[in-house]
Amino acid sequence: MNIQHLRLLTHELELLHKFYTSTLSLRILHQSNDEFTIRAGRSQLTFTRTEHSGEQPFYHFAFNVPGDQLEESLKWLLSRGVSLQQLPNGTCKEYSATWNATSVYFLDPAGNIVEFIARHNLPHSDSPAFSSGSLVGISEIGLVIEDVPAVKSLIQSKVTIEGYKSSYPNFAAVGDEDGLFILAASGRVWFGSDKRYGFTVPCTVDVCDGNTRSLSI
């Protein structure tokens, strides 16, 4: 499953514009007073200003990097002044044997929990140098859910995808290594941060499972 377009809300539109276009050097596709869209590999990412001044929405999403370039992507982030999150293992890297993937995490200026993940089962890079153009695409969007099993079944009924490895009553991954919905129960602390999700934040995801479909959560 490919995540073709992810649309998120933000209270820090100008700061995010500077971060994603200048700090991370991602190509701008569209911009207006109230939103902008960038290209990240095969995916597009849109941030729209929230209509409610008191809201401070944040999300978890992940970008796939080539399976052999986690170290290069880590050094690239640091060279651009991005502070990586310290993880429970005492480092900024986490390897999952279950997923055969290594991740680093950082917070963007709106408090979104952003992950670079190298899935070692996927193809490696042809270039030793890492840049913003090396990003493969958006591979995860985290959703805060009251009833994880019910929403997992609902997504599977709308998109031709299966559960992916980890699945529990309060956590599930739906999709594959190219694109995953990460379903987490309300109140769970998101890995890579100390942020506790207490409510569902709206988002829209365009995915391709052979057919292109748009899901609004």
ChimeraX attribute file (.defattr): number of C-alpha atoms within 10 A of each C-alpha:
attribute: neighborCount
match mode: 1-to-1
recipient: residues
	/A:1	21
	/A:2	22
	/A:3	26
	/A:4	23
	/A:5	23
	/A:6	22
	/A:7	18
	/A:8	20
	/A:9	23
	/A:10	25
	/A:11	21
	/A:12	18
	/A:13	20
	/A:14	16
	/A:15	13
	/A:16	20
	/A:17	20
	/A:18	13
	/A:19	17
	/A:20	20
	/A:21	16
	/A:22	12
	/A:23	16
	/A:24	17
	/A:25	17
	/A:26	20
	/A:27	17
	/A:28	17
	/A:29	12
	/A:30	11
	/A:31	14
	/A:32	8
	/A:33	9
	/A:34	13
	/A:35	19
	/A:36	20
	/A:37	23
	/A:38	21
	/A:39	24
	/A:40	24
	/A:41	19
	/A:42	13
	/A:43	20
	/A:44	20
	/A:45	20
	/A:46	20
	/A:47	22
	/A:48	19
	/A:49	17
	/A:50	18
	/A:51	11
	/A:52	9
	/A:53	8
	/A:54	8
	/A:55	12
	/A:56	14
	/A:57	18
	/A:58	20
	/A:59	22
	/A:60	21
	/A:61	21
	/A:62	21
	/A:63	23
	/A:64	25
	/A:65	32
	/A:66	25
	/A:67	19
	/A:68	19
	/A:69	22
	/A:70	23
	/A:71	14
	/A:72	15
	/A:73	23
	/A:74	19
	/A:75	13
	/A:76	17
	/A:77	20
	/A:78	11
	/A:79	11
	/A:80	12
	/A:81	10
	/A:82	17
	/A:83	14
	/A:84	19
	/A:85	21
	/A:86	16
	/A:87	15
	/A:88	12
	/A:89	8
	/A:90	9
	/A:91	11
	/A:92	17
	/A:93	21
	/A:94	18
	/A:95	14
	/A:96	10
	/A:97	8
	/A:98	8
	/A:99	14
	/A:100	13
	/A:101	18
	/A:102	21
	/A:103	22
	/A:104	25
	/A:105	25
	/A:106	20
	/A:107	18
	/A:108	17
	/A:109	17
	/A:110	19
	/A:111	18
	/A:112	18
	/A:113	23
	/A:114	22
	/A:115	24
	/A:116	24
	/A:117	27
	/A:118	26
	/A:119	24
	/A:120	18
	/A:121	13
	/A:122	16
	/A:123	12
	/A:124	15
	/A:125	15
	/A:126	9
	/A:127	10
	/A:128	10
	/A:129	11
	/A:130	20
	/A:131	15
	/A:132	20
	/A:133	15
	/A:134	18
	/A:135	21
	/A:136	19
	/A:137	24
	/A:138	29
	/A:139	25
	/A:140	27
	/A:141	21
	/A:142	20
	/A:143	25
	/A:144	24
	/A:145	24
	/A:146	17
	/A:147	15
	/A:148	23
	/A:149	17
	/A:150	12
	/A:151	15
	/A:152	21
	/A:153	13
	/A:154	11
	/A:155	16
	/A:156	15
	/A:157	11
	/A:158	11
	/A:159	20
	/A:160	13
	/A:161	16
	/A:162	17
	/A:163	16
	/A:164	16
	/A:165	13
	/A:166	12
	/A:167	16
	/A:168	13
	/A:169	12
	/A:170	17
	/A:171	20
	/A:172	22
	/A:173	23
	/A:174	24
	/A:175	24
	/A:176	17
	/A:177	18
	/A:178	17
	/A:179	25
	/A:180	26
	/A:181	22
	/A:182	23
	/A:183	25
	/A:184	23
	/A:185	22
	/A:186	19
	/A:187	15
	/A:188	15
	/A:189	14
	/A:190	15
	/A:191	15
	/A:192	23
	/A:193	19
	/A:194	11
	/A:195	15
	/A:196	12
	/A:197	19
	/A:198	14
	/A:199	14
	/A:200	17
	/A:201	18
	/A:202	14
	/A:203	17
	/A:204	15
	/A:205	19
	/A:206	17
	/A:207	21
	/A:208	17
	/A:209	14
	/A:210	10
	/A:211	9
	/A:212	13
	/A:213	14
	/A:214	16
	/A:215	13
	/A:216	9
	/A:217	12
